[in-house]
Amino acid sequence: RFVPKRMVPFSFPLSRCALWDPVPMGDVIGAHITYYRNPRLSLLEKTLRLAYRHAKQNEKKLFSCFLLGTLAVSEDGEGVTLTIDRFDPGREV
């Protein structure tokens, strides 16, 4: 199968004990979420408004925060829905 050039193989950190043989076997396959499924994003208006208000009140141009949600596969197995329903401004420290 065709694998886009921007995709890179993932690797695992080094450890003292390997649970599997790290030598690649078989053909290369794509592991990107859109490779096999139709993605859909759902964002609650309340969460978006809260994040927007926090960004406007923040004095820094760049700040970090978290958008939290759930990932679900549709009943027919063809689609994936990411529902973002919470905003966490994070901590400065």
Phi and psi in radians as a Rosetta constraint file:
Dihedral C 1 N 2 CA 2 C 2 CIRCULARHARMONIC -1.296 0.35
Dihedral N 2 CA 2 C 2 N 3 CIRCULARHARMONIC 2.276 0.35
Dihedral C 2 N 3 CA 3 C 3 CIRCULARHARMONIC -2.079 0.35
Dihedral N 3 CA 3 C 3 N 4 CIRCULARHARMONIC 2.110 0.35
Dihedral C 3 N 4 CA 4 C 4 CIRCULARHARMONIC -1.003 0.35
Dihedral N 4 CA 4 C 4 N 5 CIRCULARHARMONIC 2.642 0.35
Dihedral C 4 N 5 CA 5 C 5 CIRCULARHARMONIC -1.188 0.35
Dihedral N 5 CA 5 C 5 N 6 CIRCULARHARMONIC -0.439 0.35
Dihedral C 5 N 6 CA 6 C 6 CIRCULARHARMONIC -1.313 0.35
Dihedral N 6 CA 6 C 6 N 7 CIRCULARHARMONIC -0.227 0.35
Dihedral C 6 N 7 CA 7 C 7 CIRCULARHARMONIC -1.409 0.35
Dihedral N 7 CA 7 C 7 N 8 CIRCULARHARMONIC 2.430 0.35
Dihedral C 7 N 8 CA 8 C 8 CIRCULARHARMONIC -2.131 0.35
Dihedral N 8 CA 8 C 8 N 9 CIRCULARHARMONIC 2.588 0.35
Dihedral C 8 N 9 CA 9 C 9 CIRCULARHARMONIC -1.181 0.35
Dihedral N 9 CA 9 C 9 N 10 CIRCULARHARMONIC 2.502 0.35
Dihedral C 9 N 10 CA 10 C 10 CIRCULARHARMONIC -1.570 0.35
Dihedral N 10 CA 10 C 10 N 11 CIRCULARHARMONIC 2.724 0.35
Dihedral C 10 N 11 CA 11 C 11 CIRCULARHARMONIC -2.365 0.35
Dihedral N 11 CA 11 C 11 N 12 CIRCULARHARMONIC 2.838 0.35
Dihedral C 11 N 12 CA 12 C 12 CIRCULARHARMONIC -1.920 0.35
Dihedral N 12 CA 12 C 12 N 13 CIRCULARHARMONIC 2.666 0.35
Dihedral C 12 N 13 CA 13 C 13 CIRCULARHARMONIC -1.146 0.35
Dihedral N 13 CA 13 C 13 N 14 CIRCULARHARMONIC 2.701 0.35
Dihedral C 13 N 14 CA 14 C 14 CIRCULARHARMONIC -1.155 0.35
Dihedral N 14 CA 14 C 14 N 15 CIRCULARHARMONIC 2.546 0.35
Dihedral C 14 N 15 CA 15 C 15 CIRCULARHARMONIC -2.536 0.35
Dihedral N 15 CA 15 C 15 N 16 CIRCULARHARMONIC 2.896 0.35
Dihedral C 15 N 16 CA 16 C 16 CIRCULARHARMONIC -1.319 0.35
Dihedral N 16 CA 16 C 16 N 17 CIRCULARHARMONIC -0.519 0.35
Dihedral C 16 N 17 CA 17 C 17 CIRCULARHARMONIC -2.167 0.35
Dihedral N 17 CA 17 C 17 N 18 CIRCULARHARMONIC 2.100 0.35
Dihedral C 17 N 18 CA 18 C 18 CIRCULARHARMONIC -1.612 0.35
Dihedral N 18 CA 18 C 18 N 19 CIRCULARHARMONIC 2.359 0.35
Dihedral C 18 N 19 CA 19 C 19 CIRCULARHARMONIC -1.606 0.35
Dihedral N 19 CA 19 C 19 N 20 CIRCULARHARMONIC -0.153 0.35
Dihedral C 19 N 20 CA 20 C 20 CIRCULARHARMONIC -2.630 0.35
Dihedral N 20 CA 20 C 20 N 21 CIRCULARHARMONIC 2.872 0.35
Dihedral C 20 N 21 CA 21 C 21 CIRCULARHARMONIC -1.351 0.35
Dihedral N 21 CA 21 C 21 N 22 CIRCULARHARMONIC 2.073 0.35
Dihedral C 21 N 22 CA 22 C 22 CIRCULARHARMONIC -1.343 0.35
Dihedral N 22 CA 22 C 22 N 23 CIRCULARHARMONIC -0.004 0.35
Dihedral C 22 N 23 CA 23 C 23 CIRCULARHARMONIC -1.277 0.35
Dihedral N 23 CA 23 C 23 N 24 CIRCULARHARMONIC 2.230 0.35
Dihedral C 23 N 24 CA 24 C 24 CIRCULARHARMONIC -1.065 0.35
Dihedral N 24 CA 24 C 24 N 25 CIRCULARHARMONIC 2.443 0.35
Dihedral C 24 N 25 CA 25 C 25 CIRCULARHARMONIC -2.303 0.35
Dihedral N 25 CA 25 C 25 N 26 CIRCULARHARMONIC 2.416 0.35
Dihedral C 25 N 26 CA 26 C 26 CIRCULARHARMONIC 1.456 0.35
Dihedral N 26 CA 26 C 26 N 27 CIRCULARHARMONIC -2.997 0.35
Dihedral C 26 N 27 CA 27 C 27 CIRCULARHARMONIC -1.418 0.35
Dihedral N 27 CA 27 C 27 N 28 CIRCULARHARMONIC 2.746 0.35
Dihedral C 27 N 28 CA 28 C 28 CIRCULARHARMONIC -1.314 0.35
Dihedral N 28 CA 28 C 28 N 29 CIRCULARHARMONIC 2.365 0.35
Dihedral C 28 N 29 CA 29 C 29 CIRCULARHARMONIC -2.193 0.35
Dihedral N 29 CA 29 C 29 N 30 CIRCULARHARMONIC 2.720 0.35
Dihedral C 29 N 30 CA 30 C 30 CIRCULARHARMONIC -1.457 0.35
Dihedral N 30 CA 30 C 30 N 31 CIRCULARHARMONIC 2.466 0.35
Dihedral C 30 N 31 CA 31 C 31 CIRCULARHARMONIC -2.096 0.35
Dihedral N 31 CA 31 C 31 N 32 CIRCULARHARMONIC 0.320 0.35
Dihedral C 31 N 32 CA 32 C 32 CIRCULARHARMONIC -1.384 0.35
Dihedral N 32 CA 32 C 32 N 33 CIRCULARHARMONIC 2.533 0.35
Dihedral C 32 N 33 CA 33 C 33 CIRCULARHARMONIC -1.074 0.35
Dihedral N 33 CA 33 C 33 N 34 CIRCULARHARMONIC -0.546 0.35
Dihedral C 33 N 34 CA 34 C 34 CIRCULARHARMONIC -1.518 0.35
Dihedral N 34 CA 34 C 34 N 35 CIRCULARHARMONIC -0.025 0.35
Dihedral C 34 N 35 CA 35 C 35 CIRCULARHARMONIC -1.206 0.35
Dihedral N 35 CA 35 C 35 N 36 CIRCULARHARMONIC -0.692 0.35
Dihedral C 35 N 36 CA 36 C 36 CIRCULARHARMONIC -2.024 0.35
Dihedral N 36 CA 36 C 36 N 37 CIRCULARHARMONIC -0.265 0.35
Dihedral C 36 N 37 CA 37 C 37 CIRCULARHARMONIC -2.198 0.35
Dihedral N 37 CA 37 C 37 N 38 CIRCULARHARMONIC 2.792 0.35
Dihedral C 37 N 38 CA 38 C 38 CIRCULARHARMONIC -1.689 0.35
Dihedral N 38 CA 38 C 38 N 39 CIRCULARHARMONIC 1.892 0.35
Dihedral C 38 N 39 CA 39 C 39 CIRCULARHARMONIC -1.366 0.35
Dihedral N 39 CA 39 C 39 N 40 CIRCULARHARMONIC 2.617 0.35
Dihedral C 39 N 40 CA 40 C 40 CIRCULARHARMONIC -2.455 0.35
Dihedral N 40 CA 40 C 40 N 41 CIRCULARHARMONIC 2.368 0.35
Dihedral C 40 N 41 CA 41 C 41 CIRCULARHARMONIC -1.943 0.35
Dihedral N 41 CA 41 C 41 N 42 CIRCULARHARMONIC 2.284 0.35
Dihedral C 41 N 42 CA 42 C 42 CIRCULARHARMONIC -2.191 0.35
Dihedral N 42 CA 42 C 42 N 43 CIRCULARHARMONIC 2.154 0.35
Dihedral C 42 N 43 CA 43 C 43 CIRCULARHARMONIC -2.202 0.35
Dihedral N 43 CA 43 C 43 N 44 CIRCULARHARMONIC 2.156 0.35
Dihedral C 43 N 44 CA 44 C 44 CIRCULARHARMONIC -1.187 0.35
Dihedral N 44 CA 44 C 44 N 45 CIRCULARHARMONIC 2.426 0.35
Dihedral C 44 N 45 CA 45 C 45 CIRCULARHARMONIC -1.065 0.35
Dihedral N 45 CA 45 C 45 N 46 CIRCULARHARMONIC -0.673 0.35
Dihedral C 45 N 46 CA 46 C 46 CIRCULARHARMONIC -1.042 0.35
Dihedral N 46 CA 46 C 46 N 47 CIRCULARHARMONIC -0.730 0.35
Dihedral C 46 N 47 CA 47 C 47 CIRCULARHARMONIC -1.161 0.35
Dihedral N 47 CA 47 C 47 N 48 CIRCULARHARMONIC -0.752 0.35
Dihedral C 47 N 48 CA 48 C 48 CIRCULARHARMONIC -1.128 0.35
Dihedral N 48 CA 48 C 48 N 49 CIRCULARHARMONIC -0.741 0.35
Dihedral C 48 N 49 CA 49 C 49 CIRCULARHARMONIC -1.119 0.35
Dihedral N 49 CA 49 C 49 N 50 CIRCULARHARMONIC -0.690 0.35
Dihedral C 49 N 50 CA 50 C 50 CIRCULARHARMONIC -1.137 0.35
Dihedral N 50 CA 50 C 50 N 51 CIRCULARHARMONIC -0.755 0.35
Dihedral C 50 N 51 CA 51 C 51 CIRCULARHARMONIC -1.133 0.35
Dihedral N 51 CA 51 C 51 N 52 CIRCULARHARMONIC -0.718 0.35
Dihedral C 51 N 52 CA 52 C 52 CIRCULARHARMONIC -1.109 0.35
Dihedral N 52 CA 52 C 52 N 53 CIRCULARHARMONIC -0.783 0.35
Dihedral C 52 N 53 CA 53 C 53 CIRCULARHARMONIC -1.093 0.35
Dihedral N 53 CA 53 C 53 N 54 CIRCULARHARMONIC -0.714 0.35
Dihedral C 53 N 54 CA 54 C 54 CIRCULARHARMONIC -1.118 0.35
Dihedral N 54 CA 54 C 54 N 55 CIRCULARHARMONIC -0.715 0.35
Dihedral C 54 N 55 CA 55 C 55 CIRCULARHARMONIC -1.147 0.35
Dihedral N 55 CA 55 C 55 N 56 CIRCULARHARMONIC -0.677 0.35
Dihedral C 55 N 56 CA 56 C 56 CIRCULARHARMONIC -1.188 0.35
Dihedral N 56 CA 56 C 56 N 57 CIRCULARHARMONIC -0.632 0.35
Dihedral C 56 N 57 CA 57 C 57 CIRCULARHARMONIC -1.411 0.35
Dihedral N 57 CA 57 C 57 N 58 CIRCULARHARMONIC -0.307 0.35
Dihedral C 57 N 58 CA 58 C 58 CIRCULARHARMONIC -1.298 0.35
Dihedral N 58 CA 58 C 58 N 59 CIRCULARHARMONIC 2.312 0.35
Dihedral C 58 N 59 CA 59 C 59 CIRCULARHARMONIC -1.382 0.35
Dihedral N 59 CA 59 C 59 N 60 CIRCULARHARMONIC -0.424 0.35
Dihedral C 59 N 60 CA 60 C 60 CIRCULARHARMONIC -1.385 0.35
Dihedral N 60 CA 60 C 60 N 61 CIRCULARHARMONIC 2.639 0.35
Dihedral C 60 N 61 CA 61 C 61 CIRCULARHARMONIC -1.304 0.35
Dihedral N 61 CA 61 C 61 N 62 CIRCULARHARMONIC -0.665 0.35
Dihedral C 61 N 62 CA 62 C 62 CIRCULARHARMONIC -1.979 0.35
Dihedral N 62 CA 62 C 62 N 63 CIRCULARHARMONIC 2.336 0.35
Dihedral C 62 N 63 CA 63 C 63 CIRCULARHARMONIC -2.589 0.35
Dihedral N 63 CA 63 C 63 N 64 CIRCULARHARMONIC 2.809 0.35
Dihedral C 63 N 64 CA 64 C 64 CIRCULARHARMONIC -1.924 0.35
Dihedral N 64 CA 64 C 64 N 65 CIRCULARHARMONIC 2.604 0.35
Dihedral C 64 N 65 CA 65 C 65 CIRCULARHARMONIC -2.724 0.35
Dihedral N 65 CA 65 C 65 N 66 CIRCULARHARMONIC 3.058 0.35
Dihedral C 65 N 66 CA 66 C 66 CIRCULARHARMONIC -2.211 0.35
Dihedral N 66 CA 66 C 66 N 67 CIRCULARHARMONIC 2.380 0.35
Dihedral C 66 N 67 CA 67 C 67 CIRCULARHARMONIC -1.922 0.35
Dihedral N 67 CA 67 C 67 N 68 CIRCULARHARMONIC 2.114 0.35
Dihedral C 67 N 68 CA 68 C 68 CIRCULARHARMONIC -1.951 0.35
Dihedral N 68 CA 68 C 68 N 69 CIRCULARHARMONIC 2.561 0.35
Dihedral C 68 N 69 CA 69 C 69 CIRCULARHARMONIC -2.957 0.35
Dihedral N 69 CA 69 C 69 N 70 CIRCULARHARMONIC -2.815 0.35
Dihedral C 69 N 70 CA 70 C 70 CIRCULARHARMONIC -2.225 0.35
Dihedral N 70 CA 70 C 70 N 71 CIRCULARHARMONIC 2.651 0.35
Dihedral C 70 N 71 CA 71 C 71 CIRCULARHARMONIC -2.031 0.35
Dihedral N 71 CA 71 C 71 N 72 CIRCULARHARMONIC 2.197 0.35
Dihedral C 71 N 72 CA 72 C 72 CIRCULARHARMONIC -2.332 0.35
Dihedral N 72 CA 72 C 72 N 73 CIRCULARHARMONIC 2.504 0.35
Dihedral C 72 N 73 CA 73 C 73 CIRCULARHARMONIC -1.669 0.35
Dihedral N 73 CA 73 C 73 N 74 CIRCULARHARMONIC 2.382 0.35
Dihedral C 73 N 74 CA 74 C 74 CIRCULARHARMONIC -1.141 0.35
Dihedral N 74 CA 74 C 74 N 75 CIRCULARHARMONIC 2.855 0.35
Dihedral C 74 N 75 CA 75 C 75 CIRCULARHARMONIC -1.067 0.35
Dihedral N 75 CA 75 C 75 N 76 CIRCULARHARMONIC -0.622 0.35
Dihedral C 75 N 76 CA 76 C 76 CIRCULARHARMONIC -1.418 0.35
Dihedral N 76 CA 76 C 76 N 77 CIRCULARHARMONIC -0.104 0.35
Dihedral C 76 N 77 CA 77 C 77 CIRCULARHARMONIC 1.385 0.35
Dihedral N 77 CA 77 C 77 N 78 CIRCULARHARMONIC 0.070 0.35
Dihedral C 77 N 78 CA 78 C 78 CIRCULARHARMONIC -1.622 0.35
Dihedral N 78 CA 78 C 78 N 79 CIRCULARHARMONIC -0.378 0.35
Dihedral C 78 N 79 CA 79 C 79 CIRCULARHARMONIC -2.199 0.35
Dihedral N 79 CA 79 C 79 N 80 CIRCULARHARMONIC 2.752 0.35
Dihedral C 79 N 80 CA 80 C 80 CIRCULARHARMONIC -2.209 0.35
Dihedral N 80 CA 80 C 80 N 81 CIRCULARHARMONIC 2.305 0.35
Dihedral C 80 N 81 CA 81 C 81 CIRCULARHARMONIC -2.055 0.35
Dihedral N 81 CA 81 C 81 N 82 CIRCULARHARMONIC 2.181 0.35
Dihedral C 81 N 82 CA 82 C 82 CIRCULARHARMONIC -1.792 0.35
Dihedral N 82 CA 82 C 82 N 83 CIRCULARHARMONIC 1.999 0.35
Dihedral C 82 N 83 CA 83 C 83 CIRCULARHARMONIC -1.866 0.35
Dihedral N 83 CA 83 C 83 N 84 CIRCULARHARMONIC 1.958 0.35
Dihedral C 83 N 84 CA 84 C 84 CIRCULARHARMONIC -1.679 0.35
Dihedral N 84 CA 84 C 84 N 85 CIRCULARHARMONIC 2.050 0.35
Dihedral C 84 N 85 CA 85 C 85 CIRCULARHARMONIC -2.237 0.35
Dihedral N 85 CA 85 C 85 N 86 CIRCULARHARMONIC 0.002 0.35
Dihedral C 85 N 86 CA 86 C 86 CIRCULARHARMONIC -2.415 0.35
Dihedral N 86 CA 86 C 86 N 87 CIRCULARHARMONIC 2.591 0.35
Dihedral C 86 N 87 CA 87 C 87 CIRCULARHARMONIC -2.143 0.35
Dihedral N 87 CA 87 C 87 N 88 CIRCULARHARMONIC 2.293 0.35
Dihedral C 87 N 88 CA 88 C 88 CIRCULARHARMONIC -2.206 0.35
Dihedral N 88 CA 88 C 88 N 89 CIRCULARHARMONIC 2.020 0.35
Dihedral C 88 N 89 CA 89 C 89 CIRCULARHARMONIC -1.224 0.35
Dihedral N 89 CA 89 C 89 N 90 CIRCULARHARMONIC -0.207 0.35
Dihedral C 89 N 90 CA 90 C 90 CIRCULARHARMONIC 1.383 0.35
Dihedral N 90 CA 90 C 90 N 91 CIRCULARHARMONIC -2.987 0.35
Dihedral C 90 N 91 CA 91 C 91 CIRCULARHARMONIC -2.185 0.35
Dihedral N 91 CA 91 C 91 N 92 CIRCULARHARMONIC 2.663 0.35
Dihedral C 91 N 92 CA 92 C 92 CIRCULARHARMONIC -1.277 0.35
Dihedral N 92 CA 92 C 92 N 93 CIRCULARHARMONIC -0.537 0.35
